Each structure stands twice: as structure tokens, then as C-alpha cells.
Amino acid sequence: MKRSTVFARCIGIAASSFILCVLSTGPASAQMKKVTISQAFQSLLYLPLYIGIDNGLFAKQGLDVVKETAGAPSAALAAVISGSAQFSLHGPEWPAIAASKGAPVQIVANCVNGAAVWIATTPDYRFTSVKDLKGETVVTGQMPTTSTSLFFKLLKENGMDPEKDVKTLQVPLGTEIGAFIAGQAKVAVLYEPNLDQAVAKGMKVVLGFPKLYGPYAFSAITTRTDTDPDTTQRFVNGLEAALRSIRTDPAGAIAIAKKEFPTLDASVVEAAVKRMIEDNVYPPSVDITPAALKVSMDTQIALGNLAAQPVYDKFIATTYIKKALDTK
């Protein structure tokens, strides 16, 4: 089955469910308003969300934010479309495809604005350019996932055929490190914290997509177009405060990351968060520029997962973003 077909079927489940479901929002509490956000995974990439919750930044906006983990981007999006969650967090390609099929969804805030994927190799591997990977076995996440999508895009940009010039060993997300360390390949395409887990084992980082592509809408906050505007604005304001705090208090951000991932080696967590701050994976604000959205969607168009670029002004709810940027 083609990758685009698999992708379309996954998103189709979420996109079609809105026809049968209507968002139900009860009357707002005079004090705290309870809202639910469905995240695709528990991930270091989503640290801004955890900072907003753990540091009480959403609470300052009058929101009691409950975090649920869906286990997949399509499931997280489906929770929003059905109304069981007010917000979801995952790649923007999922709501883009859902919206193209008629789902009433929009993006209201940025959360991850760098292509948070890196290529690592064994310490003895000679890497001078992408073309050195020809004929190699490369560990990657199972499609559809952004890390593998970006890797395929990179190969094509360097005149290589992802199907013929390399052999990808696609494994479930989060398990790439196991196959890599076990010696099943000398090259791996990794997210954090797998990357710094590999570095701790002596592997080396040879290419970083964040610096290669610059601003890249990687993960964002999705909601229905009919979600209560006041609730949405409060949420975006809280996330804006969280993103600012990463720059002003990186040590505090690392402390929350260690709290959220207690089973990971603390030194790995610290190294991963520092890397993502330095590589501008965590954006300075909730803003999503047209250019950042375009380069992200171009990846999906190139792979046949998306037919065309979404209309920026219709897909990105900039009103919420602008008001959040004006907060003190």
C-alpha cells in the first residue's frame, strides 16, 4: 500500500467523524474553566504545553487544562473533531488534510517551530554529504511520520530515490534507538530524546534538520472552528507565556522536562532540551508565519499526502495569535 494511501486512511477516520459529531461546550465557570487537550504522544517536543500546565500559566488564564495522550496524531485530532477534547497537539499536516476534506478545524497556536529531526551515525561512519547514504540501511520511524517524511524529502532534494538508493528499516516511533544501538544499521533518523540517548552511547550527530530548514511548523495546537473563542484565547495566551518562559528560564524548563520524564536519564533530558532551545525547535512565540507553514506543508505535498497548500488566512486563526502576542 502506498504511503499516501495509508496517510489518507488514517486522517480519513478523523476527518469524516465530524459529520456525526457536534462539539458540546457547557457554560463557563465563573472561576476555572476545565478544558482538555489531546496530545499525540508524551514528548519532549511538547514541553511548552507541560510548562504551561505545571507552572500554572494556563491557570492564570482561568483554565484548568487536562492533558490526555491519544497515542497517535489521527486519534488526537479525532478527539477534537468529536468534541471530547477542545484542543489537540500534533503535526499541522493532520488538520490540513482534515480541513481539505471539510472538517471544521483550524490551527490557533504554534508549539514546535523547527524540523525537530536529526541524523546520527555510528562513530566510525564517514559522512560528508547526504549522498554518502546511498546503499545504506537507515533506521527510521514507521510512516506516516514527519521524521521519515523529512528524510525522504532530503534524499529527493539530493537526487536520490528513497525507494531504491537506501533501505529504510522502519520501526514503531520511539523504538528507533533500540534498533540503532543494537547494530541493525549504522545510520538512524531520530527525534529527541532518542538522539541524545544515542549520543550518550557514543553515536555522533551528522545532520540537523532544524538548521537545514529553519522555521518549520512542526507541531501546533488544533481546535474546531466553533470552539468557544474566549476559551481558545485564554489557552493561546497561556501557551504564549510558556514559550516565553523557556527563553527567560531555561533551567526551569529543564526541571519540568525532568519531572515529566522521570524514567529518562536526567543528563539525556537536559542535553535534549538544551539542543532544542539552541536549534530554535521551541519557538519564541505562538506565531506561525506563512513561510513556516509553507515549508512544512511542502513536505507533505511532495510525498503525496496533501494535494495543495492550505489557505493561510483560513487555516491559521491569526486573531488569537495576535492578541496573545500583545499580552504582557
C-alpha positions as a Markdown table, in Angstrom:
| # | Residue | x | y | z |
|---|---|---|---|---|
| 1 | Met | 0.0 | 0.0 | 0.0 |
| 2 | Lys | 1.4 | 3.5 | -0.9 |
| 3 | Arg | 2.4 | 5.8 | 1.9 |
| 4 | Ser | -0.1 | 8.4 | 0.7 |
| 5 | Thr | -2.9 | 5.9 | 0.9 |
| 6 | Val | -2.0 | 4.9 | 4.4 |
| 7 | Phe | -1.8 | 8.5 | 5.4 |
| 8 | Ala | -5.2 | 9.3 | 3.8 |
| 9 | Arg | -6.9 | 6.4 | 5.5 |
| 10 | Cys | -5.5 | 7.4 | 8.9 |
| 11 | Ile | -6.7 | 11.0 | 8.6 |
| 12 | Gly | -10.0 | 9.9 | 6.9 |
| 13 | Ile | -11.1 | 8.4 | 10.2 |
| 14 | Ala | -10.8 | 11.7 | 11.9 |
| 15 | Ala | -12.0 | 13.9 | 9.0 |
| 16 | Ser | -15.2 | 12.0 | 8.5 |
| 17 | Ser | -16.2 | 11.8 | 12.1 |
| 18 | Phe | -17.1 | 15.5 | 12.3 |
| 19 | Ile | -20.2 | 14.8 | 10.2 |
| 20 | Leu | -21.7 | 12.7 | 13.0 |
| 21 | Cys | -20.4 | 14.7 | 16.0 |
| 22 | Val | -21.1 | 18.2 | 17.3 |
| 23 | Leu | -18.9 | 20.0 | 19.8 |
| 24 | Ser | -20.6 | 20.4 | 23.1 |
| 25 | Thr | -19.4 | 23.1 | 25.4 |
| 26 | Gly | -21.1 | 23.8 | 28.7 |
| 27 | Pro | -21.5 | 27.1 | 30.3 |
| 28 | Ala | -18.2 | 28.7 | 31.5 |
| 29 | Ser | -17.5 | 28.5 | 35.2 |
| 30 | Ala | -17.2 | 31.8 | 37.0 |
| 31 | Gln | -13.8 | 30.7 | 38.2 |
| 32 | Met | -11.8 | 27.9 | 36.5 |
| 33 | Lys | -12.9 | 26.6 | 33.1 |
| 34 | Lys | -11.9 | 23.0 | 32.6 |
| 35 | Val | -10.6 | 22.1 | 29.1 |
| 36 | Thr | -9.0 | 19.0 | 27.6 |
| 37 | Ile | -6.1 | 18.8 | 25.2 |
| 38 | Ser | -5.3 | 15.6 | 23.5 |
| 39 | Gln | -1.7 | 15.2 | 22.6 |
| 40 | Ala | -0.5 | 12.7 | 20.1 |
| 41 | Phe | 2.3 | 11.4 | 22.4 |
| 42 | Gln | 4.0 | 12.3 | 25.6 |
| 43 | Ser | 7.0 | 14.0 | 24.0 |
| 44 | Leu | 9.9 | 16.4 | 24.9 |
| 45 | Leu | 8.8 | 18.3 | 21.8 |
| 46 | Tyr | 5.6 | 19.3 | 23.6 |
| 47 | Leu | 7.5 | 20.8 | 26.6 |
| 48 | Pro | 5.8 | 24.2 | 26.2 |
| 49 | Leu | 2.5 | 22.5 | 26.9 |
| 50 | Tyr | 3.8 | 20.9 | 30.1 |
| 51 | Ile | 5.4 | 24.1 | 31.3 |
| 52 | Gly | 2.0 | 25.9 | 30.8 |
| 53 | Ile | 0.3 | 23.2 | 32.9 |
| 54 | Asp | 3.0 | 22.6 | 35.6 |
| 55 | Asn | 3.8 | 26.3 | 36.1 |
| 56 | Gly | 0.2 | 27.3 | 36.4 |
| 57 | Leu | 0.3 | 29.6 | 33.3 |
| 58 | Phe | -3.0 | 28.2 | 32.0 |
| 59 | Ala | -4.4 | 28.5 | 35.5 |
| 60 | Lys | -3.5 | 32.2 | 35.4 |
| 61 | Gln | -5.8 | 32.5 | 32.4 |
| 62 | Gly | -8.6 | 30.8 | 34.3 |
| 63 | Leu | -8.2 | 27.4 | 32.7 |
| 64 | Asp | -7.9 | 24.0 | 34.3 |
| 65 | Val | -6.1 | 22.2 | 31.5 |
| 66 | Val | -6.4 | 18.4 | 31.5 |
| 67 | Lys | -3.8 | 16.6 | 29.3 |
| 68 | Glu | -4.7 | 13.3 | 27.6 |
| 69 | Thr | -2.5 | 11.2 | 25.4 |
| 70 | Ala | -4.1 | 9.7 | 22.3 |
| 71 | Gly | -1.2 | 7.6 | 21.1 |
| 72 | Ala | -1.4 | 8.8 | 17.5 |
| 73 | Pro | -1.9 | 12.2 | 15.8 |
| 74 | Ser | -5.1 | 11.0 | 14.0 |
| 75 | Ala | -6.6 | 9.9 | 17.3 |
| 76 | Ala | -5.7 | 13.2 | 19.0 |
| 77 | Leu | -7.3 | 15.1 | 16.1 |
| 78 | Ala | -10.4 | 12.9 | 16.2 |
| 79 | Ala | -10.9 | 13.8 | 19.8 |
| 80 | Val | -11.2 | 17.5 | 18.8 |
| 81 | Ile | -13.4 | 16.8 | 15.9 |
| 82 | Ser | -15.8 | 14.7 | 18.0 |
| 83 | Gly | -15.8 | 17.2 | 20.9 |
| 84 | Ser | -14.2 | 15.0 | 23.5 |
| 85 | Ala | -11.3 | 17.5 | 23.6 |
| 86 | Gln | -11.2 | 21.2 | 23.0 |
| 87 | Phe | -7.6 | 21.2 | 21.7 |
| 88 | Ser | -5.1 | 18.7 | 20.2 |
| 89 | Leu | -1.4 | 18.8 | 19.7 |
| 90 | His | 0.4 | 17.2 | 16.7 |
| 91 | Gly | 1.7 | 18.0 | 13.3 |
| 92 | Pro | -0.2 | 20.6 | 11.3 |
| 93 | Glu | -0.5 | 18.2 | 8.3 |
| 94 | Trp | -3.2 | 16.3 | 10.0 |
| 95 | Pro | -5.7 | 19.1 | 10.4 |
| 96 | Ala | -4.7 | 20.4 | 7.0 |
| 97 | Ile | -5.8 | 17.2 | 5.4 |
| 98 | Ala | -8.9 | 17.0 | 7.5 |
| 99 | Ala | -9.8 | 20.6 | 6.6 |
| 100 | Ser | -9.3 | 19.8 | 2.9 |
| 101 | Lys | -12.0 | 17.1 | 3.4 |
| 102 | Gly | -14.4 | 19.5 | 5.1 |
| 103 | Ala | -13.6 | 19.1 | 8.8 |
| 104 | Pro | -14.2 | 22.3 | 10.8 |
| 105 | Val | -10.7 | 22.6 | 12.2 |
| 106 | Gln | -8.2 | 25.3 | 12.5 |
| 107 | Ile | -4.7 | 25.9 | 14.0 |
| 108 | Val | -4.6 | 28.5 | 16.7 |
| 109 | Ala | -1.0 | 28.4 | 18.1 |
| 110 | Asn | 2.5 | 27.2 | 17.4 |
| 111 | Cys | 4.2 | 24.8 | 19.7 |
| 112 | Val | 7.2 | 23.4 | 17.8 |
| 113 | Asn | 8.7 | 25.5 | 15.1 |
| 114 | Gly | 11.7 | 23.6 | 13.9 |
| 115 | Ala | 12.0 | 20.4 | 11.9 |
| 116 | Ala | 13.0 | 18.5 | 15.1 |
| 117 | Val | 14.7 | 15.6 | 13.4 |
| 118 | Trp | 18.4 | 14.7 | 13.3 |
| 119 | Ile | 20.5 | 12.1 | 11.5 |
| 120 | Ala | 23.0 | 10.2 | 13.7 |
| 121 | Thr | 25.6 | 7.6 | 12.7 |
| 122 | Thr | 28.0 | 5.2 | 14.4 |
| 123 | Pro | 31.2 | 6.9 | 15.5 |
| 124 | Asp | 33.3 | 5.3 | 12.7 |
| 125 | Tyr | 30.8 | 6.2 | 9.9 |
| 126 | Arg | 32.3 | 8.6 | 7.3 |
| 127 | Phe | 29.6 | 11.2 | 6.5 |
| 128 | Thr | 30.5 | 14.2 | 4.2 |
| 129 | Ser | 27.1 | 14.6 | 2.4 |
| 130 | Val | 23.7 | 13.1 | 2.1 |
| 131 | Lys | 24.9 | 11.2 | -0.9 |
| 132 | Asp | 27.1 | 9.1 | 1.3 |
| 133 | Leu | 24.0 | 7.3 | 2.5 |
| 134 | Lys | 23.5 | 5.6 | -0.9 |
| 135 | Gly | 23.2 | 1.9 | -0.4 |
| 136 | Glu | 22.9 | 2.2 | 3.4 |
| 137 | Thr | 20.3 | 0.8 | 5.7 |
| 138 | Val | 18.8 | 3.6 | 7.8 |
| 139 | Val | 16.6 | 3.2 | 10.9 |
| 140 | Thr | 13.6 | 5.4 | 10.7 |
| 141 | Gly | 10.1 | 5.7 | 12.3 |
| 142 | Gln | 7.2 | 3.9 | 10.6 |
| 143 | Met | 5.3 | 6.1 | 8.1 |
| 144 | Pro | 3.4 | 8.2 | 8.2 |
| 145 | Thr | 5.7 | 10.3 | 10.5 |
| 146 | Thr | 7.4 | 13.6 | 9.9 |
| 147 | Ser | 10.9 | 12.3 | 10.6 |
| 148 | Thr | 10.8 | 9.7 | 7.8 |
| 149 | Ser | 8.9 | 12.2 | 5.6 |
| 150 | Leu | 11.7 | 14.7 | 6.0 |
| 151 | Phe | 14.3 | 12.1 | 5.4 |
| 152 | Phe | 12.7 | 11.1 | 2.1 |
| 153 | Lys | 12.4 | 14.7 | 1.1 |
| 154 | Leu | 16.1 | 15.3 | 1.8 |
| 155 | Leu | 17.0 | 12.3 | -0.3 |
| 156 | Lys | 14.9 | 13.6 | -3.2 |
| 157 | Glu | 16.5 | 17.1 | -2.9 |
| 158 | Asn | 19.9 | 15.4 | -3.3 |
| 159 | Gly | 18.9 | 13.5 | -6.4 |
| 160 | Met | 18.3 | 10.2 | -4.6 |
| 161 | Asp | 15.4 | 7.8 | -4.8 |
| 162 | Pro | 14.1 | 6.9 | -1.3 |
| 163 | Glu | 12.9 | 3.5 | -2.5 |
| 164 | Lys | 16.0 | 2.5 | -4.4 |
| 165 | Asp | 19.0 | 4.3 | -3.1 |
| 166 | Val | 18.6 | 3.5 | 0.6 |
| 167 | Lys | 17.0 | 0.7 | 2.6 |
| 168 | Thr | 14.9 | 2.1 | 5.4 |
| 169 | Leu | 14.3 | -0.1 | 8.5 |
| 170 | Gln | 11.0 | 1.4 | 9.6 |
| 171 | Val | 10.2 | 0.7 | 13.3 |
| 172 | Pro | 7.5 | 1.9 | 15.7 |
| 173 | Leu | 8.0 | 5.5 | 16.8 |
| 174 | Gly | 10.2 | 5.8 | 19.9 |
| 175 | Thr | 12.0 | 2.4 | 19.3 |
| 176 | Glu | 14.4 | 3.7 | 16.7 |
| 177 | Ile | 17.2 | 3.9 | 19.3 |
| 178 | Gly | 16.9 | 0.2 | 20.1 |
| 179 | Ala | 17.5 | -0.9 | 16.5 |
| 180 | Phe | 20.3 | 1.6 | 16.0 |
| 181 | Ile | 22.2 | 0.7 | 19.2 |
| 182 | Ala | 21.7 | -3.0 | 18.5 |
| 183 | Gly | 23.7 | -2.5 | 15.3 |
| 184 | Gln | 20.9 | -3.1 | 12.8 |
| 185 | Ala | 22.1 | -0.1 | 10.9 |
| 186 | Lys | 24.9 | 2.5 | 11.0 |
| 187 | Val | 22.6 | 5.4 | 10.4 |
| 188 | Ala | 19.4 | 6.5 | 12.1 |
| 189 | Val | 16.9 | 9.3 | 11.7 |
| 190 | Leu | 15.9 | 10.3 | 15.3 |
| 191 | Tyr | 13.7 | 12.5 | 17.4 |
| 192 | Glu | 14.6 | 13.6 | 20.9 |
| 193 | Pro | 15.3 | 12.1 | 23.4 |
| 194 | Asn | 16.4 | 9.2 | 21.2 |
| 195 | Leu | 19.0 | 11.4 | 19.7 |
| 196 | Asp | 20.8 | 12.3 | 22.9 |
| 197 | Gln | 20.3 | 8.8 | 24.2 |
| 198 | Ala | 22.3 | 7.7 | 21.1 |
| 199 | Val | 24.9 | 10.4 | 21.7 |
| 200 | Ala | 25.3 | 9.2 | 25.3 |
| 201 | Lys | 26.1 | 5.8 | 23.8 |
| 202 | Gly | 28.9 | 7.3 | 21.6 |
| 203 | Met | 27.0 | 7.9 | 18.4 |
| 204 | Lys | 27.5 | 11.2 | 16.5 |
| 205 | Val | 25.1 | 13.7 | 15.1 |
| 206 | Val | 25.9 | 14.4 | 11.4 |
| 207 | Leu | 22.9 | 16.5 | 10.3 |
| 208 | Gly | 20.2 | 18.5 | 11.9 |
| 209 | Phe | 17.0 | 19.4 | 10.1 |
| 210 | Pro | 16.2 | 22.4 | 12.3 |
| 211 | Lys | 19.3 | 24.3 | 10.9 |
| 212 | Leu | 18.8 | 22.9 | 7.5 |
| 213 | Tyr | 15.2 | 24.1 | 7.0 |
| 214 | Gly | 14.9 | 27.0 | 9.5 |
| 215 | Pro | 11.4 | 27.9 | 10.7 |
| 216 | Tyr | 9.2 | 24.9 | 10.1 |
| 217 | Ala | 5.6 | 24.4 | 11.5 |
| 218 | Phe | 6.3 | 21.0 | 13.1 |
| 219 | Ser | 3.6 | 20.7 | 15.8 |
| 220 | Ala | 0.7 | 23.1 | 16.6 |
| 221 | Ile | -2.5 | 23.5 | 18.5 |
| 222 | Thr | -5.6 | 22.5 | 16.7 |
| 223 | Thr | -9.2 | 23.2 | 17.6 |
| 224 | Arg | -12.6 | 23.2 | 16.0 |
| 225 | Thr | -13.7 | 26.4 | 14.3 |
| 226 | Asp | -16.7 | 26.6 | 16.6 |
| 227 | Thr | -14.8 | 26.2 | 19.9 |
| 228 | Asp | -15.6 | 28.9 | 22.4 |
| 229 | Pro | -13.5 | 32.0 | 21.4 |
| 230 | Asp | -12.9 | 33.1 | 25.0 |
| 231 | Thr | -11.6 | 29.6 | 25.9 |
| 232 | Thr | -9.4 | 29.5 | 22.9 |
| 233 | Gln | -7.9 | 32.9 | 23.6 |
| 234 | Arg | -7.1 | 32.0 | 27.2 |
| 235 | Phe | -5.4 | 28.8 | 26.1 |
| 236 | Val | -3.3 | 30.6 | 23.4 |
| 237 | Asn | -2.3 | 33.2 | 26.0 |
| 238 | Gly | -1.2 | 30.6 | 28.4 |
| 239 | Leu | 0.9 | 28.8 | 25.8 |
| 240 | Glu | 2.5 | 32.1 | 24.8 |
| 241 | Ala | 3.6 | 32.7 | 28.4 |
| 242 | Ala | 5.0 | 29.1 | 28.5 |
| 243 | Leu | 7.1 | 29.7 | 25.3 |
| 244 | Arg | 8.4 | 33.0 | 26.6 |
| 245 | Ser | 9.5 | 31.3 | 29.9 |
| 246 | Ile | 11.7 | 28.8 | 28.0 |
| 247 | Arg | 13.9 | 31.7 | 26.9 |
| 248 | Thr | 13.9 | 33.5 | 30.2 |
| 249 | Asp | 14.2 | 30.5 | 32.4 |
| 250 | Pro | 15.8 | 27.6 | 30.5 |
| 251 | Ala | 16.8 | 25.9 | 33.8 |
| 252 | Gly | 13.2 | 25.9 | 34.9 |
| 253 | Ala | 12.2 | 24.4 | 31.5 |
| 254 | Ile | 14.7 | 21.6 | 32.0 |
| 255 | Ala | 13.5 | 21.0 | 35.5 |
| 256 | Ile | 9.9 | 20.5 | 34.3 |
| 257 | Ala | 11.2 | 18.2 | 31.5 |
| 258 | Lys | 12.9 | 16.0 | 34.1 |
| 259 | Lys | 9.7 | 15.9 | 36.1 |
| 260 | Glu | 7.6 | 14.9 | 33.1 |
| 261 | Phe | 10.1 | 12.2 | 32.0 |
| 262 | Pro | 11.3 | 10.7 | 35.3 |
| 263 | Thr | 12.3 | 7.4 | 33.8 |
| 264 | Leu | 14.8 | 9.0 | 31.4 |
| 265 | Asp | 18.4 | 9.7 | 32.4 |
| 266 | Ala | 18.4 | 13.3 | 33.7 |
| 267 | Ser | 21.5 | 14.1 | 31.7 |
| 268 | Val | 19.9 | 13.0 | 28.5 |
| 269 | Val | 16.8 | 15.1 | 29.2 |
| 270 | Glu | 18.9 | 18.2 | 29.9 |
| 271 | Ala | 21.0 | 17.7 | 26.8 |
| 272 | Ala | 17.9 | 17.2 | 24.6 |
| 273 | Val | 16.1 | 20.3 | 25.9 |
| 274 | Lys | 19.3 | 22.4 | 25.5 |
| 275 | Arg | 19.7 | 21.2 | 22.0 |
| 276 | Met | 16.1 | 22.1 | 21.0 |
| 277 | Ile | 16.5 | 25.5 | 22.6 |
| 278 | Glu | 19.7 | 26.2 | 20.7 |
| 279 | Asp | 18.3 | 24.8 | 17.5 |
| 280 | Asn | 15.2 | 27.0 | 17.9 |
| 281 | Val | 12.9 | 24.0 | 17.9 |
| 282 | Tyr | 10.8 | 25.7 | 20.6 |
| 283 | Pro | 9.5 | 28.9 | 19.0 |
| 284 | Pro | 9.9 | 32.3 | 20.7 |
| 285 | Ser | 6.1 | 32.8 | 20.5 |
| 286 | Val | 2.8 | 31.1 | 19.3 |
| 287 | Asp | 3.1 | 32.8 | 15.9 |
| 288 | Ile | 3.2 | 30.7 | 12.8 |
| 289 | Thr | 4.5 | 32.6 | 9.7 |
| 290 | Pro | 3.2 | 31.8 | 6.2 |
| 291 | Ala | 6.8 | 30.7 | 5.3 |
| 292 | Ala | 7.0 | 28.3 | 8.2 |
| 293 | Leu | 3.6 | 26.7 | 7.3 |
| 294 | Lys | 4.5 | 26.5 | 3.6 |
| 295 | Val | 7.8 | 24.6 | 4.1 |
| 296 | Ser | 6.0 | 22.2 | 6.4 |
| 297 | Met | 3.2 | 21.6 | 4.0 |
| 298 | Asp | 5.5 | 21.3 | 1.1 |
| 299 | Thr | 7.0 | 18.2 | 2.7 |
| 300 | Gln | 3.5 | 16.6 | 2.7 |
| 301 | Ile | 2.7 | 17.7 | -0.8 |
| 302 | Ala | 6.0 | 16.3 | -2.1 |
| 303 | Leu | 5.1 | 12.9 | -0.6 |
| 304 | Gly | 1.6 | 12.9 | -2.0 |
| 305 | Asn | -0.1 | 13.2 | 1.4 |
| 306 | Leu | -1.6 | 16.6 | 0.7 |
| 307 | Ala | -2.9 | 17.9 | -2.6 |
| 308 | Ala | -2.2 | 21.6 | -2.1 |
| 309 | Gln | -1.2 | 24.3 | 0.3 |
| 310 | Pro | -3.9 | 25.3 | 2.8 |
| 311 | Val | -5.1 | 28.9 | 2.5 |
| 312 | Tyr | -3.1 | 30.5 | 5.3 |
| 313 | Asp | -5.7 | 33.0 | 6.5 |
| 314 | Lys | -8.4 | 30.4 | 6.6 |
| 315 | Phe | -6.3 | 27.7 | 8.2 |
| 316 | Ile | -4.3 | 29.7 | 10.8 |
| 317 | Ala | -6.5 | 31.6 | 13.2 |
| 318 | Thr | -4.2 | 34.6 | 13.5 |
| 319 | Thr | -6.7 | 36.7 | 15.6 |
| 320 | Tyr | -5.9 | 34.6 | 18.7 |
| 321 | Ile | -2.2 | 34.7 | 17.9 |
| 322 | Lys | -2.1 | 38.5 | 17.5 |
| 323 | Lys | -3.9 | 39.0 | 20.8 |
| 324 | Ala | -1.6 | 36.6 | 22.6 |
| 325 | Leu | 1.5 | 38.4 | 21.3 |
| 326 | Asp | 0.2 | 41.6 | 22.7 |
| 327 | Thr | -0.1 | 40.2 | 26.3 |
| 328 | Lys | 2.4 | 41.4 | 28.9 |
